[in-house]
Structures are given as structure tokens and as C-alpha cells.
Amino acid sequence: MPQLDTSTWFITIVSMIMTLFIMFQLKLSKYLYTSNPELKPTISLKQPTPWEKKWTKIYSPLSLPQQ
């Protein structure tokens, strides 16, 4: 029974790993990344809501006068 020739396995595996690495690098190089991301200043202007402008009283149904 002939023996399996494993002399070319090393170069095959190394070349496959190098090819995968290069393909991965090429795929990642397509994306544009900002060099220094900065936070945008957020200025929140508080706008008064209608219920904050005036005082309102909430009546419960039991405290209303009887009709």
C-alpha cells in the first residue's frame, strides 16, 4: 500500500493562510474610517410645553358637584 505524500502540505497550508490574510485585508481596506472621530456638540434647547406654561388642576370624578 503506497504511503501518502505529505511533502507539499506545508507550502499549501502556508499559501492558503497568506491568501486568506491578503483577501481579508483587501476587503477591510474598502471601508473608510475617520482618522479622529470627534463628538459633535449637542446643544439641547428646552422648549416649554403647554402644560408647563400654566397651572392646571385635575378633578377627580368623585369631587365634582352632584348634578
Secondary structure, DSSP 8 states (H G I E B T S, - for coil): ------TTHHHHHHHHHHHHHHHHHHHHHTS---SS-------------HHHHS------GGGS---
